[in-house]
Amino acid sequence: MIFVFGVLLVISFMREKDKILNKKVNFLVFLFLSFIGIMLGIIHQIYPYVPSMASVLEKYIK
C-alpha cells in the first residue's frame, strides 16, 4: 500500500508542480504532508496492529 501512495504522490506532484513550485509555502506543505504520510505507512508496515490516530484521540478526549 505504501508503494501505491508513493506512486500517487509522484503523479500528483507531476500534475500540480506549477502550483506546488509557485510558492515556497506550498512546496513546504507538500513535503511535510508527504513525509507524514510516508512515515505513517512505514509505521503501519512495521507494526500493523498499532491503534489508529482516531482511536488514540478518542481515548484522550474522553
C-alpha positions, -999 to 999 in steps of 0.1 A, spaced: 0 0 0 29 24 7 40 18 -29 6 29 -42 9 60 -20 43 67 -34 32 64 -70 2 86 -63 24 111 -47 47 113 -77 17 116 -101 1 143 -81 34 162 -79 38 160 -117 3 171 -124 4 201 -99 40 210 -100 33 245 -112 11 252 -82 34 235 -58 66 252 -70 49 286 -74 52 294 -37 77 282 -12 50 277 14 31 253 -10 62 233 -15 70 230 22 34 220 30 35 193 2 68 180 16 56 180 52 23 162 44 41 137 21 67 130 48 39 124 74 21 101 50 52 80 42 61 78 79 26 66 88 28 40 60 62 28 73 49 25 109 19 5 96 43 -18 77 64 -24 108 36 -27 133 2 -32 116 -17 -35 149 -10 0 162 -42 18 172 -54 43 147 -50 80 153 -88 84 157 -89 58 185 -60 74 203 -76 109 200 -109 95 212 -92 80 243 -76 112 253 -106 134 246 -130 114 268 
